[in-house]
Amino acid sequence: MSVEKRVEATAKNIEGKIQEVVGEITGNPQEKAEGQAKQAEAQVGHTVENIKDELKKSLD
């Protein structure tokens, strides 16, 4: 498990949530969509790390 990768994904998720809320408050749909995209990227990062962890466990 790469702790650094998980921290990066978590930071991107938080950044995306903030950006989405700002887009909602300001009525900027592009900002909101970009925030949602960052959250999706973060989820992919977490999923990749989870898969790596499971593969590593199965090999041990």
C-alpha positions, 0 to 999 in steps of 0.5 A, a space after each residue: 500500500 502506498 500511503 503517499 498515493 492514498 494521501 494524494 487521493 484523499 487530498 484530491 477528493 477534498 479539493 474536489 468536494 470544495 470545488 463542487 460546493 463553490 460551483 454550486 454556490 456561485 452557480 458555475 456548472 463548469 466548476 461544479 463538474 470539475 470538482 466532481 471529476 476530481 472526486 472521481 479521480 480520487 475514487 479511482 486512486 483509492 480503488 487502485 490502491 485497494 486492488 494492489 493491497 488485495 493482490 499483495 495479500 493473495 501473493 503472501 
